[in-house]
Amino acid sequence: MPLQYEVVEMGRWVFDKGFSNGMTPEAQQTIESLGILFKGPMETPKGKGVKSVNVTARKTWNTYANKRSFQTLHGVNTVFSQANIPIDLTIIRENIEDTYGGIEHMLTHDVALCRRFITRPGSRQVLRYAFEVAKQKGARRITCGHKANIMKITDGLFLEEFYNIAKEYPELKADDVIVDDLCMKLVTRPDLFDVVVLTNLQGDIVSDLCAGLVGGLGFAPSANIGDDISIFEAVHGTAPDIAGKNIANPTALLLSGIGMLRHLGLLEQAVTIENALLYTLESGIHTGDFGDKSTPSVNTTEFANAIISNFGKLPANNPRPTQTNAPVTITMRKLDGNPMLETAAEAALSIRGADLFIASNEQPNIVAEKLQQHLGGIFKLVTISNRGTQVWPKGSIYTNLINQYRVRFETADASNTTQQEIINLMQRVSADFIICSSELLNYMGDKALYSLAQGQ
């Protein structure tokens, strides 16, 4: 039975109609009733203060895992195909959290702040999905890319949960690599990696890097996977310069559609289309953005028709084996409220101080003198840092400053305090300084849940 499609309105023309999230209410209702969205590239208007419709869709429907597969395609020449180095990489990117929350503020006219959220439940969702993908793929290795050497709490939490979940999959070799080292290794020996899982921003960058290894974004499909709703789309964005010219390379979008068919259990159809695509590429048929420049390129329609004419044919290299359709059913949960993701705490949380982010263009010693007038006998001033580097009680005269400090107060006797005492402290400090932001210094049992300043 052929697939039936419901066409919904999303993208720039919907923004232009006054819908600030880039989709009509009817579109949202349809997608939430079907559980599947096959999405083309969509433009978000620039300079109008609206959020990306692509990110909004992924976050609204909690598609927590972004899966991007990169394989050597015969007929698409790269430095690795010419060196006979095969590539079969799967990048799993956390899709909801990190800096993609888009929570940004100007703390002073010179200082911008972006909040980065990495959560334990969110990490567990994407990491467990990554291990399941590796298991189904028959992967020899699953790697966590991270920057936990610098971001010890946020990336540290992600890496900690990676190894916690790895214990449930003893048959898989699980390891980790710092993300900059990962990038260097990927562009020299991509065949050493199999499945790689990363946080959102790092995963975005690394997955585009991997697209370059196999021929570019024109060959980069993606799936955004959630418990209820999943979105399938090409990695590449819009290309207004070639819109309507019938010259675009449709391979990435077609590969995304093939992934959707597999997700729906339509394995026979997925294999037929994929083998026809591989046969077409292998035959040297190409659009203008790739392939042998000594042979004429075809337009988008001609490329699609060539694939259709090759249904039933098998490529000489790595044909996909025949599969029987699986009974997969998309079931939408009936929800009475938003699901709350929360893990059990290891111990009770307590407060032992606060970081206040204050605006000032005065020297650190002057700032410290003013702050110490407001301690009230409960708190002590522990450190003052500027852009994360300690400048008081010790530091260097050669550290350049900006007009915003982080000042750390801890309880004088290392005892617990209350949020009300912190509020009282802020009220006293506000007599001399603008408080741009604040963070509680939490403990879980005897474990500090905050980082030291650089040089502290």
C-alpha positions in Angstrom: 0.0 0.0 0.0 1.5 3.4 -1.0 2.2 6.0 1.7 -0.3 8.7 2.1 0.9 12.2 2.8 -0.5 15.1 4.7 1.1 18.4 3.5 1.5 21.0 6.2 2.6 24.7 6.2 5.9 25.5 7.8 8.8 27.9 7.1 9.3 31.5 6.0 5.9 32.1 4.4 4.3 31.0 7.7 6.5 33.5 9.6 5.4 36.1 7.1 1.7 35.3 7.9 2.4 36.2 11.5 3.0 32.8 13.1 6.0 33.4 15.3 7.0 29.8 15.6 7.0 29.2 11.9 4.2 26.7 11.7 0.4 27.0 11.7 -1.7 25.5 14.5 -3.1 23.1 11.9 0.4 21.9 11.0 1.3 21.3 14.7 -2.0 19.3 15.2 -1.4 17.2 12.2 2.2 16.3 13.1 1.2 15.5 16.6 -1.5 13.2 15.4 0.8 11.3 12.9 4.1 11.2 14.8 6.2 11.6 11.6 7.5 14.7 9.8 9.4 14.5 6.5 10.7 18.0 6.2 12.4 19.9 3.5 14.9 22.7 4.1 13.1 25.7 5.7 14.2 29.3 5.9 13.9 31.4 9.1 13.7 35.2 8.4 16.8 37.0 9.4 16.8 40.1 11.6 13.2 39.7 12.8 14.0 38.3 16.3 12.3 34.9 15.6 13.7 31.5 16.4 14.7 28.9 13.9 11.7 26.8 12.8 14.1 23.8 12.5 15.3 24.0 16.1 11.8 24.9 17.4 10.4 21.7 15.8 13.1 19.5 17.2 12.8 20.9 20.7 9.0 21.2 20.8 8.6 17.5 20.1 11.6 16.4 22.1 13.4 14.7 19.3 16.4 14.3 21.6 18.6 12.3 19.2 19.9 13.5 15.9 21.3 10.6 13.8 23.4 11.3 10.8 24.9 8.5 8.7 28.0 9.0 6.4 29.1 6.3 4.0 31.4 6.0 1.1 29.3 6.3 -2.1 30.8 4.9 -5.3 30.6 7.6 -7.9 31.2 10.4 -5.4 34.9 10.9 -5.4 36.7 12.1 -2.3 40.3 11.9 -1.1 39.3 8.9 1.0 37.6 7.0 -1.8 40.6 7.6 -4.0 42.9 6.3 -1.2 40.6 3.3 -0.9 39.7 4.1 2.7 36.1 3.1 3.3 33.9 5.3 5.6 30.9 4.1 7.5 30.3 6.6 10.3 27.2 7.2 12.4 27.1 10.5 14.4 24.6 10.7 17.2 24.1 14.3 18.4 22.1 15.4 21.4 19.4 17.5 19.9 17.6 19.5 22.7 20.0 21.0 25.2 23.4 22.7 25.3 23.7 26.3 24.0 20.9 25.5 21.5 18.5 26.5 24.2 19.2 30.0 22.9 19.1 31.6 26.4 21.2 34.7 26.0 21.6 38.0 27.7 23.7 41.1 27.6 25.0 41.5 31.1 26.7 44.8 30.3 27.0 46.7 27.0 30.3 44.7 26.5 29.4 41.3 27.9 27.1 38.7 26.4 26.1 35.5 28.2 24.8 32.3 26.8 23.6 29.6 29.2 24.5 26.0 28.5 22.3 23.3 29.9 23.4 19.7 30.0 21.0 17.5 32.0 21.3 14.0 33.4 17.9 12.8 32.0 18.5 14.4 28.6 22.0 12.9 28.4 20.6 9.4 29.3 18.0 9.6 26.6 20.4 10.3 23.7 23.2 8.1 25.1 20.9 5.1 25.4 19.7 5.7 21.9 23.3 5.8 20.6 24.1 2.5 22.3 21.0 0.9 20.7 22.0 2.2 17.3 25.5 0.8 17.8 24.1 -2.6 18.8 21.7 -2.8 15.8 24.5 -1.7 13.5 26.8 -4.4 14.8 29.3 -1.7 15.6 32.8 -2.6 16.8 33.1 0.7 18.7 31.1 3.5 20.2 32.9 6.7 21.1 31.9 9.7 23.2 33.3 13.0 21.9 33.5 15.7 24.6 35.4 18.6 26.2 35.3 17.4 29.8 38.9 18.3 30.3 37.7 22.0 30.3 34.0 21.9 31.0 34.3 19.5 33.8 30.8 19.7 35.1 28.6 20.0 31.9 30.6 17.7 29.6 31.8 15.8 32.6 28.1 14.9 33.4 27.6 13.8 29.8 30.8 11.6 29.9 29.9 10.1 33.3 26.5 9.0 32.0 28.1 7.6 28.8 30.1 5.2 30.9 27.2 4.4 33.2 25.1 3.3 30.3 28.1 1.5 28.7 27.8 -1.0 31.6 24.5 -2.1 30.1 26.2 -3.0 26.8 29.3 -5.1 27.7 29.4 -6.4 24.1 30.3 -2.9 22.8 33.8 -1.3 23.0 33.1 2.1 24.6 35.7 4.8 24.7 36.0 8.6 24.7 38.1 11.2 23.0 38.4 15.0 23.4 36.5 16.6 20.6 39.4 18.6 19.1 41.5 15.4 18.9 38.4 13.6 17.5 38.3 16.1 14.6 41.9 15.7 13.8 41.6 11.9 13.8 38.4 12.0 11.7 40.1 13.9 8.9 43.1 11.6 8.9 41.7 8.1 9.7 37.9 8.2 9.7 37.8 4.5 9.2 38.9 4.0 12.8 35.5 5.2 14.1 32.1 3.6 13.9 29.4 5.3 16.1 30.2 8.7 17.8 27.9 10.4 20.3 28.3 14.1 21.2 26.6 17.0 22.9 24.5 19.4 20.7 26.9 22.1 19.5 29.9 19.8 19.2 27.8 17.2 17.4 26.6 19.9 15.0 30.1 20.8 14.0 31.5 17.3 13.9 28.6 16.0 11.8 29.2 18.7 9.2 32.9 17.8 9.2 31.9 14.2 8.5 29.7 15.3 5.6 32.9 16.7 4.0 34.5 13.3 4.3 32.0 11.7 2.0 31.4 14.5 -0.6 29.6 17.3 1.2 26.2 18.2 2.6 24.5 17.0 -0.5 25.1 13.5 0.8 24.3 14.0 4.5 20.9 12.7 5.7 19.6 13.1 9.2 16.9 11.7 11.5 15.6 13.5 14.6 14.3 10.8 16.9 11.9 11.2 19.8 9.8 8.9 21.9 6.6 10.1 20.2 7.5 12.2 17.1 10.4 11.8 14.7 11.6 14.2 12.0 13.5 13.3 8.9 15.3 15.9 6.9 18.5 16.7 5.0 21.4 18.2 6.9 21.8 21.1 4.4 19.7 24.2 4.7 18.0 26.3 2.0 19.7 27.4 -1.2 17.8 30.5 -2.4 20.4 31.1 -5.1 19.3 27.9 -7.0 15.6 27.8 -6.0 13.4 27.0 -8.9 16.3 26.2 -11.3 15.9 22.4 -11.1 19.6 21.8 -10.5 19.7 20.8 -6.8 21.2 17.5 -5.7 18.4 15.6 -4.0 20.5 12.8 -2.6 20.6 13.9 1.0 16.8 14.4 1.2 16.3 11.0 -0.6 18.6 9.3 1.9 16.7 10.9 4.8 13.5 9.6 3.3 15.0 6.1 3.1 15.8 6.4 6.8 12.2 7.3 7.4 11.0 4.2 5.5 13.2 2.1 7.7 11.9 3.8 10.8 8.3 3.0 9.6 9.3 -0.7 9.0 9.1 -0.4 5.2 12.4 -2.2 4.8 11.7 -3.7 1.3 10.9 -0.3 -0.2 13.9 1.3 1.6 16.3 -1.3 0.1 14.9 -1.0 -3.4 15.2 2.8 -3.5 18.7 2.8 -1.8 20.1 0.2 -4.2 18.7 2.1 -7.2 20.3 5.3 -5.9 23.7 3.5 -5.4 23.4 2.0 -8.9 22.7 5.4 -10.4 25.7 7.0 -8.6 27.9 4.1 -9.6 26.9 4.6 -13.2 28.3 8.1 -13.2 25.0 10.0 -13.4 25.4 13.2 -11.4 24.1 16.7 -10.8 26.3 19.7 -11.3 27.7 19.8 -7.7 29.6 16.5 -7.9 30.9 13.7 -10.2 33.1 13.5 -13.2 33.3 17.0 -14.7 34.2 15.6 -18.1 30.7 14.1 -18.4 27.5 16.2 -18.7 25.5 16.7 -15.5 21.8 16.2 -15.2 19.1 18.3 -13.6 17.1 17.3 -10.5 14.2 15.8 -12.4 16.5 13.8 -14.7 18.5 12.5 -11.7 15.3 11.4 -10.0 14.0 9.7 -13.1 17.3 7.8 -13.5 16.9 6.4 -10.0 13.3 5.4 -10.7 14.4 3.6 -13.9 17.0 1.7 -11.9 14.6 0.2 -9.4 15.4 -3.5 -9.1 19.1 -3.1 -10.1 21.9 -3.8 -7.7 25.2 -1.8 -7.5 28.4 -3.6 -7.9 29.8 -2.3 -4.6 28.1 -2.9 -1.3 24.5 -3.7 -2.4 22.0 -3.5 0.4 20.6 -7.0 1.2 16.9 -7.7 0.7 14.8 -7.2 3.9 11.3 -8.1 4.9 9.0 -5.4 6.1 8.8 -5.1 9.9 5.5 -4.5 11.8 6.4 -1.1 13.2 3.5 1.1 14.5 3.8 4.7 15.5 1.9 5.1 18.7 1.3 8.5 20.2 1.0 8.6 24.0 -2.1 10.1 25.5 -0.7 12.7 27.8 -2.4 14.7 30.5 0.6 17.0 31.1 4.2 17.5 30.1 6.4 14.6 31.0 8.8 15.5 33.8 12.3 14.0 33.4 14.0 13.6 36.8 16.5 11.2 38.3 16.9 10.2 41.9 19.4 12.4 43.8 22.3 10.7 45.5 22.0 12.9 48.6 20.2 16.0 49.8 21.1 19.3 48.2 22.3 22.2 50.3 23.4 25.8 49.7 26.8 27.0 50.9 27.1 30.3 49.1 26.5 32.1 45.8 28.3 33.5 42.8 27.1 37.0 41.9 27.9 38.5 38.5 28.3 42.2 38.9 28.9 45.1 36.5 31.9 47.2 37.4 34.9 48.8 35.6 36.8 49.3 38.8 40.0 47.5 39.8 39.6 44.1 41.6 41.0 45.4 44.9 38.5 48.2 44.9 35.7 45.8 44.1 36.8 43.5 46.9 36.9 46.4 49.5 33.3 47.4 48.7 32.0 43.8 48.7 33.6 43.0 52.1 31.5 45.8 53.7 28.4 43.6 52.9 29.4 40.2 54.4 27.1 40.5 57.4 29.2 38.0 59.4 27.6 35.0 57.6 29.7 35.0 54.4 33.3 35.4 53.3 34.4 36.7 50.0 36.4 33.8 48.5 37.4 34.9 45.0 36.8 37.4 42.3 37.2 36.4 38.6 37.0 38.1 35.3 36.1 36.1 32.2 36.7 33.0 34.4 40.2 33.9 35.5 40.9 34.7 39.1 42.0 38.3 39.7 41.5 38.5 43.5 42.8 37.7 46.1 45.7 36.9 43.8 46.2 37.2 40.1 48.3 39.0 37.5 48.4 42.6 36.6 48.7 41.4 33.0 45.2 39.9 33.0 43.0 42.1 30.8 39.6 42.9 32.3 36.1 43.5 31.1 33.4 45.4 33.0 31.8 42.4 34.6 33.1 40.3 37.5 32.0 37.0 39.1 32.3 37.4 42.9 32.1 34.2 45.0 30.7 34.3 48.5 30.8 31.2 50.7 29.6 30.7 54.3 32.3 31.7 56.7 32.2 28.3 58.6 31.4 26.1 55.6 27.9 25.5 57.0 24.7 25.5 55.0 22.8 28.6 54.3 19.4 29.5 52.9 18.1 31.1 49.7 16.7 33.9 51.9 20.2 34.7 53.3 21.5 34.8 49.7 18.7 37.2 48.8 19.6 39.4 51.8 23.3 39.4 50.7 22.3 40.4 47.1 20.2 43.2 48.5 23.2 44.5 50.4 25.6 44.2 47.4 23.1 45.9 45.2 23.7 49.1 47.1 27.1 49.4 45.3 26.8 47.2 42.2 24.4 46.2 39.5 23.9 42.4 39.9 23.6 41.0 36.4 23.0 37.4 37.3 23.5 34.9 40.2 24.1 31.2 40.8 23.7 29.3 44.0 26.7 27.3 45.2 25.1 23.9 45.8 26.4 20.8 47.5 25.1 17.2 47.1 26.1 15.6 50.4 29.8 16.6 50.7 30.3 17.1 46.9 30.6 20.7 45.5 28.4 21.1 42.5 30.3 24.1 41.0 33.7 24.8 39.4 36.7 26.7 40.6 37.9 29.9 38.8 40.9 29.5 36.5 43.9 30.1 38.7 42.0 29.7 42.0 
